[in-house]
Amino acid sequence: MRKDSRLSRILHALIHLKFLERSVTSEELGKMLNTNPVVVRRTMALLKQAGYVTSVKGHSGGWTLNKSLADITLYDIYKIVGESSVFTIGLTDEHNNCPIEMAVNASLSGVLNEAEALMLSRFKEISIQSLAENFKEK
């Protein structure tokens, strides 16, 4: 099953912007994230709409932070990513009338919903600045 790494990539880009303290092009970010600059531009455009970054076009242009990382939480970025499920575990729906499947799904969905709610609650408490403070240049 494929992982959704958009959240971690956005966090990675934001922390790079903080430490570089200059405009960073989509090409530079693409190299840092090992992805295409077009993907970077699309992702950064979402951050720009939310007011977290700004951009300048042209030769000396690029992306810069528009808001302190202390004012941005993991939850804020999670919402920008599209609020996909935090878990890749899925419930089966191939045998909707099977009482065993219904019992299994009811049990699993309750646990998964509870775990997701706890995780998202914790996301609201973690600023991107606190993640950046864990960075130590080697």
C-alpha positions in Angstrom: 0.0 0.0 0.0 1.4 3.4 -1.0 2.2 5.9 1.8 0.9 9.5 1.7 4.0 11.6 2.4 2.5 15.0 1.6 2.4 16.0 5.3 6.0 15.2 6.0 7.1 16.8 2.8 5.4 20.1 3.6 6.8 20.1 7.1 10.3 19.4 5.5 9.9 22.4 3.2 8.6 24.8 5.9 11.6 24.0 8.2 14.0 24.4 5.3 12.5 27.9 4.6 13.0 28.8 8.3 16.6 27.8 8.4 17.6 29.1 5.0 16.2 32.6 5.8 16.0 33.6 2.2 13.8 33.0 -0.9 14.0 29.4 -2.0 13.0 28.4 -5.5 10.7 25.5 -6.4 13.6 23.9 -8.1 15.7 24.1 -4.9 12.9 22.7 -2.8 12.3 20.0 -5.4 15.9 18.8 -5.0 15.6 18.9 -1.2 12.4 16.9 -1.3 13.4 14.7 -4.2 10.4 15.7 -6.2 9.4 17.6 -9.3 9.3 21.4 -9.0 5.8 21.4 -10.4 4.7 19.3 -7.4 6.4 21.8 -5.1 4.7 24.7 -6.8 1.3 23.1 -6.4 1.9 22.3 -2.8 3.4 25.7 -1.9 0.4 27.3 -3.6 -1.8 25.7 -0.9 0.4 27.1 1.8 0.3 30.5 0.1 -3.5 30.4 0.1 -3.5 29.7 3.8 -1.1 32.7 4.4 1.8 30.6 5.6 4.2 31.4 2.7 4.6 34.1 0.1 6.3 34.0 -3.3 8.1 36.4 -5.6 8.5 35.6 -9.3 11.6 36.3 -11.3 15.3 35.9 -11.1 15.8 36.5 -7.4 12.3 35.2 -6.5 11.2 32.1 -4.6 9.2 31.0 -1.5 9.6 32.6 1.9 7.8 32.1 5.2 5.0 34.6 5.8 4.1 33.4 9.3 6.1 32.2 12.2 6.4 28.4 12.5 5.3 28.9 16.2 1.9 30.0 14.9 1.4 26.9 12.6 0.4 23.5 14.0 0.7 20.0 12.6 -3.1 20.1 12.4 -3.1 23.3 10.3 -0.9 21.6 7.8 -2.9 18.3 8.0 -6.0 20.3 7.0 -4.2 21.8 4.0 -3.1 18.3 2.8 -6.7 17.4 2.5 -7.6 15.7 5.7 -7.2 12.2 4.3 -7.4 9.4 6.8 -4.3 9.2 9.0 -4.4 5.4 8.7 -4.1 3.2 5.7 -6.1 0.4 7.4 -9.4 0.1 5.7 -12.6 -1.7 6.4 -14.0 -4.3 4.0 -17.4 -3.7 2.4 -17.5 -6.7 0.1 -20.1 -8.7 2.2 -22.4 -6.0 3.6 -25.0 -8.5 4.8 -22.5 -10.8 6.7 -23.0 -10.4 10.4 -19.3 -11.3 11.0 -18.1 -8.5 8.7 -20.5 -6.0 10.3 -19.2 -6.9 13.8 -15.6 -6.7 12.7 -16.1 -3.4 11.0 -18.0 -2.0 14.0 -15.2 -2.9 16.3 -12.4 -1.7 14.0 -14.1 1.5 13.1 -14.6 2.5 16.7 -10.9 1.9 17.5 -9.7 3.6 14.4 -11.9 6.6 14.9 -10.8 6.9 18.6 -7.1 6.6 17.6 -7.5 9.2 14.8 -9.3 11.7 17.1 -6.5 11.3 19.7 -3.8 11.8 17.0 -5.5 14.9 15.5 -6.0 16.3 19.0 -2.2 15.9 19.5 -1.5 17.5 16.1 -3.3 20.7 17.3 -0.8 20.9 20.2 2.4 20.6 18.2 3.8 23.7 16.5 6.0 23.4 13.4 8.5 25.5 15.4 8.8 22.7 18.0 9.7 20.3 15.1 12.3 22.8 13.8 13.9 22.9 17.2 14.6 19.2 16.9 16.7 19.9 13.9 20.4 19.9 14.6 22.8 20.6 11.8 25.6 18.1 11.6 
